[in-house]
Amino acid sequence: MKMYEKHSYCKEKENNRLYKIGMFAQMNHITVKTLRFYEEQGLLVPAYVDEENGYRYYTMNQMAELHQISALKQAGFTLEDIVHLKNGADENAFLSRKRAELLSKIAEITKQIAVIDGYMTDARSSIEAPVLVKTIPAVIAATMRKRIESYDALFEMMPSMGAEMERLGCECAVTEYCYTHYLETGYKEEQILVETCEAVTEKKEDSKIVKFKEFPEIQAACIFHKGSYNDFPQTYAAILNYIEENGYEICGNIRENYIDGVWNKESEEEWLSEIQIPVRKR
């Protein structure tokens, strides 16, 4: 008998050798519990089950099946998918669909990385606005309180307030001071209760739309924000971190003071706001 024939014979005998479930699990670095689960799902059934004691046995040939299951799981296939494949489903169609799903995920992750890279670049290239604690004088203000559907509704709210102020004969203070209060604690994405305030030279008679109030002098931590309102969270993070690190606590409604915006600037990059947070020393 030739050597390769003898070797083939030995290999065939080795492949047909039975291994107890514990040994087979150890050889493949998985748990016995996993093998039993695969058996329940019909993914990998033991080659032999001893009817007297229930011992389960596997062969070397089944290692290839087990490795295929592991590879498909790593590729993102569910066990249900793998069962379908084992039962004769179109393998090429399954693989093509999974490839398309992975490419879609890669595209989404790439977009997220681009946003992070852009943020890191902006953070490195821009000069951070300093936080200043300053006194904001007392002010007489025309106010309009409303529950709005979203933050975008502020753009619709302000013009109507301005029209009512004009009807009432209001004269805006110099320097102009327009700000918004958020009157409920916590962040909300809809049904937001806001109060928009515009400094005026004197009180007028209240109307159904506009009320007049006097706001006392306050001490506030303040920081300028340049650009879109969508980037406010970054600026809020900076000022809140300053308040925490310097021994202050918040003691009033936060004000968003709009200095330049859609009414006088064509580009969002030119919008200028100031976040003012009333504070006192702890």
C-alpha positions in Angstrom: 0.0 0.0 0.0 1.3 3.4 -0.9 2.0 6.0 1.8 -0.7 8.4 0.8 -3.2 5.7 0.8 -2.3 4.6 4.3 -2.4 8.3 5.4 -5.8 8.8 3.9 -7.0 5.7 5.6 -5.7 6.9 9.0 -7.3 10.3 8.4 -10.7 8.8 7.6 -10.5 6.7 10.8 -9.6 9.8 12.8 -12.5 11.8 11.3 -14.9 9.0 12.3 -13.7 8.9 15.9 -16.3 9.9 18.5 -15.6 12.6 21.1 -17.7 13.2 24.2 -19.5 16.5 24.3 -17.1 17.9 27.0 -14.0 17.0 25.0 -15.5 18.4 21.8 -16.4 21.6 23.5 -12.9 22.0 24.9 -11.3 21.3 21.6 -13.3 24.1 20.0 -13.1 26.6 22.9 -16.9 26.8 23.4 -19.2 25.7 26.2 -21.2 22.6 26.5 -24.2 24.8 27.0 -23.6 26.3 23.6 -23.4 22.9 21.9 -26.6 21.9 23.6 -28.3 25.1 22.4 -27.1 24.5 18.8 -28.6 21.0 19.1 -31.9 22.4 20.2 -31.9 24.9 17.3 -31.0 22.1 14.8 -27.7 23.7 13.9 -25.3 21.0 15.0 -26.8 17.6 16.1 -24.5 15.1 17.8 -23.3 12.4 15.5 -24.3 9.8 18.1 -26.4 9.8 21.3 -26.1 6.9 23.7 -29.7 5.8 24.4 -28.8 4.3 27.8 -27.0 7.3 29.4 -27.8 10.1 27.0 -24.2 10.9 26.4 -23.6 12.9 23.2 -20.7 12.3 20.8 -19.3 14.4 18.0 -16.8 13.6 15.2 -13.9 15.6 13.8 -15.9 16.2 10.6 -18.4 18.3 12.6 -15.7 20.7 13.6 -16.0 22.2 10.1 -19.7 22.8 10.6 -19.1 24.4 14.0 -16.4 26.7 12.6 -18.8 27.7 9.8 -21.5 28.6 12.4 -18.9 30.7 14.3 -17.8 32.5 11.1 -21.3 33.3 10.1 -22.1 34.7 13.6 -19.0 36.9 13.4 -20.3 38.2 10.0 -23.5 39.3 11.7 -25.8 36.5 10.8 -28.5 35.6 13.3 -28.9 31.9 14.4 -32.2 32.0 12.5 -30.4 33.0 9.3 -27.9 30.2 9.8 -30.7 27.7 10.3 -32.2 28.9 7.0 -28.9 28.4 5.3 -28.5 24.9 6.8 -32.0 24.0 5.5 -31.1 24.9 1.9 -31.7 28.6 1.5 -29.9 30.5 -1.3 -26.5 31.1 0.2 -25.4 33.7 -2.3 -28.6 35.7 -1.8 -28.1 35.6 2.0 -24.5 36.6 1.7 -25.2 39.4 -0.7 -27.9 40.8 1.6 -25.7 40.7 4.6 -22.9 42.4 2.7 -25.2 45.2 1.7 -26.3 45.6 5.3 -22.7 45.8 6.5 -21.8 48.3 3.8 -24.8 50.5 4.9 -23.6 50.3 8.5 -20.1 51.2 7.4 -21.5 54.3 5.5 -23.4 55.4 8.6 -20.4 54.9 10.9 -18.2 56.8 8.4 -20.7 59.8 8.6 -20.5 59.7 12.4 -16.7 59.7 12.3 -16.8 62.6 9.9 -18.9 64.6 12.4 -16.5 63.8 15.2 -13.5 64.8 13.1 -15.2 68.0 12.1 -15.9 68.8 15.8 -12.3 68.0 16.8 -11.0 70.3 14.0 -13.3 73.1 15.1 -12.3 72.7 18.7 -8.6 72.9 17.7 -8.9 75.8 15.3 -11.3 78.0 17.2 -10.6 80.3 20.1 -12.8 79.4 23.0 -15.0 82.2 24.3 -14.2 82.9 28.0 -16.8 82.7 30.7 -17.3 85.9 32.6 -19.3 86.5 35.8 -20.8 89.9 35.5 -23.7 92.1 36.7 -26.7 92.4 34.4 -28.6 95.6 35.3 -32.3 95.6 36.2 -34.5 95.9 33.1 -38.1 96.7 32.1 -39.2 94.2 29.5 -42.1 93.5 27.2 -42.7 89.7 27.6 -44.6 87.1 25.7 -45.1 83.7 27.2 -46.1 80.7 25.1 -45.9 76.9 24.9 -44.3 76.2 21.5 -44.1 72.9 19.5 -40.4 73.1 18.9 -37.4 75.5 19.2 -37.8 76.4 15.6 -41.1 78.1 16.6 -39.2 80.8 18.3 -38.6 82.3 14.8 -42.3 82.6 14.3 -43.0 83.8 17.9 -40.6 86.8 17.8 -42.1 88.7 14.8 -45.6 88.5 16.2 -44.4 89.8 19.5 -42.6 92.7 17.7 -45.8 93.6 15.8 -47.8 93.7 19.1 -45.1 95.9 20.7 -45.2 98.3 17.8 -49.0 98.5 18.1 -48.7 99.3 21.8 -46.1 102.1 21.0 -43.2 100.4 22.8 -39.7 102.0 22.4 -36.9 99.5 22.7 -34.1 100.2 25.1 -30.6 101.2 24.0 -28.6 99.0 24.0 -31.1 96.5 22.7 -31.6 93.5 24.9 -33.7 90.5 23.8 -33.6 87.2 25.5 -35.6 84.0 26.1 -36.4 82.2 29.4 -37.1 78.5 29.5 -39.6 78.3 32.3 -39.6 74.6 33.0 -36.8 72.5 34.4 -35.2 69.9 32.2 -34.8 69.6 28.4 -37.8 69.1 26.2 -38.0 68.6 22.5 -41.6 69.6 22.1 -44.3 71.5 24.0 -41.7 73.9 25.5 -42.8 76.7 27.8 -40.8 79.9 26.9 -40.9 83.5 27.8 -39.4 85.9 25.3 -38.3 89.3 26.7 -37.4 92.6 24.9 -36.0 95.5 27.0 -38.1 98.7 26.7 -37.8 102.2 28.0 -41.1 102.1 29.9 -44.1 99.9 30.7 -47.2 100.0 28.6 -50.6 98.7 29.4 -50.6 94.8 29.2 -52.4 93.3 26.2 -53.6 89.7 25.7 -50.3 89.0 23.9 -47.7 91.1 25.6 -47.2 91.7 29.3 -44.7 94.1 30.9 -42.4 93.1 33.8 -39.5 94.5 35.8 -36.6 92.2 36.2 -34.1 92.9 39.0 -30.4 93.2 38.7 -28.7 89.8 38.6 -25.2 88.3 38.7 -24.7 85.9 35.9 -22.1 83.7 34.4 -22.0 84.6 30.7 -20.5 83.2 27.5 -20.7 84.3 23.9 -21.8 81.8 21.2 -21.0 82.3 17.6 -23.0 80.4 14.9 -26.0 78.2 14.7 -28.3 77.6 17.7 -27.9 73.8 16.9 -24.4 74.1 18.4 -25.6 75.5 21.7 -25.0 72.2 23.7 -21.2 72.6 23.2 -21.3 76.2 24.6 -23.6 75.2 27.5 -21.2 72.4 28.4 -18.4 75.0 28.7 -20.3 77.4 30.9 -21.8 74.7 33.1 -18.4 73.2 33.6 -17.1 76.7 34.6 -19.9 77.1 37.1 -19.2 73.7 38.7 -15.4 74.1 38.9 -15.5 77.7 40.3 -17.8 77.0 43.2 -21.0 78.7 41.9 -24.6 77.4 41.8 -27.4 78.4 39.5 -30.1 80.6 41.1 -32.5 81.7 38.4 -33.8 81.1 34.9 -31.2 80.8 32.2 -31.3 83.6 29.5 -30.4 83.2 25.9 -29.6 86.7 24.7 -29.9 87.1 20.9 -27.5 89.8 19.6 -27.2 89.0 15.9 -29.4 86.5 14.0 -31.6 85.7 11.1 -33.1 89.3 11.2 -29.8 91.0 10.4 -27.3 88.4 9.2 -27.4 86.3 6.1 -25.2 83.5 7.3 -25.7 81.3 10.4 -21.9 81.6 11.0 -22.4 85.3 11.8 -25.1 84.8 14.4 -24.1 85.9 17.8 -25.7 85.0 21.1 -24.9 85.2 24.8 -25.9 82.6 27.3 -26.5 84.2 30.7 -26.9 81.9 33.8 -27.8 83.6 37.1 -25.3 82.3 39.7 -24.3 82.8 43.3 -21.4 81.4 45.3 -22.1 78.1 47.1 
